[in-house]
Amino acid sequence: MSELLLELRNLCTDFDTDEGRVRAVEDVSFAVKPGETLGIVGESGCGKSVTALSIMRLLPQPMGQINNGQILFEGRDLVDVPLSEMEKIRGDRIGMVFQEPMTALNPVHTIGKQLAEVLLLHKDITNAEALQQSVAILAQVGIPSPDVRMGEYPHQLSGGMRQRVVIAIALACKPSLLIADEPTTALDVTIQAQILELIKNLQSEMAMSVILITHDLGVIAETCDSVVVMYAGKVVERGTVFDIFDRPTHPYTRGLLASIPRLDHERKVKLNTIEGMVPGLHDLPDGCRFENRCPHKRDICDTATPTVETVSGEHQVSCYRWQELEDQTSLAEEP
């Protein structure tokens, strides 16, 4: 049996637009081990959600399509799996928590009906058994009076409760992989912490792997074992959480970490920022996609795409100057 639960190999995802075909995700590669939590981080528009939708084969049709690469899950390439078979895998072996719980839930059906529907689709059980199991699952995700909530509609629940319901639906069949796409968006800080703790506890109970998509580096540091940093549709750096936070090598990763407010900084000091914006898919640079925002760029960065280089162990980066920049950092840290 493979040591990897999920492995992406050079995934490329395209979209057909009014202005022509664009590539939203290019040559994305990473792996998830059983029981591991992998975080995907980057600004909005970097391809994080498109990567998740590609894994689930839920790209908007007919515009979105996987153009190249492999998505190996439990030894099978999901790119080649027939749609009828993929429908059996979704919700059963792979669960997904979407960004907005209000749009992920059907407003005209009760919570109980939506949860029972997943169980009836993937399990050989009766309606009564599905309803009974649904009540137990709602209780498991921390929803009070689950038997009462079964008869309520999404608009009758708070944002935090709706997100718990979405998590319950995603985990109803005890999948081996959960993809959580910005699971704490639009929730207040206290509820965010509760949701993340819930996912962590359920992961331990069910022995499942988690892909956590977020722009919050604090969440990544607290919950993840390994990290993938994406920029403009490409992976620029990946490694263990210790690699990324203790030894960031790509200028983009360094910029993200430098922009985090710190308690030991002086008060009323301007926060660090990364100047500029993520390039649009129609006007991507010819070379490194970060070159128009990078303070360390050289002429080669404008014309040639950097290859993936190994820093150490599982730590990899795509940057022409990573070694030079790391040497400079080491010299600066010497007493």
Buried (B, 14 or more C-beta within 10 A) or exposed (E): EEEBBBBBBEBBBBBEEEEEEBBBBBBBBBBBBBBBBBBBBBBEBBBBBBBBBBBBBBBEEEEBBBBBBBBBBBEEEBBEBEEEEBBEBBBBBBBBBBBBBBEBBEEEEBBBBBBBBBBBBBBEBEEEBBBBBBBEBBBBBBBEEBEEBBEBBBEEBEBBBBBBBBBBBBBBBBBBBBBBBBBBBEBEEEBBBBBBEBBBEBBEEBEBBBBBBBBBBEBBBBBBBBBBBBBBBBBBBBBBBEBBBEBBBBBBBBBBBEEEEEEEEEEEEEEBEBEEEBBEBEEBBEBBBBBBBBEBBEEEBEEEBBEBBEBEEEBBBBBBBBEEBBEEEEEEEEE
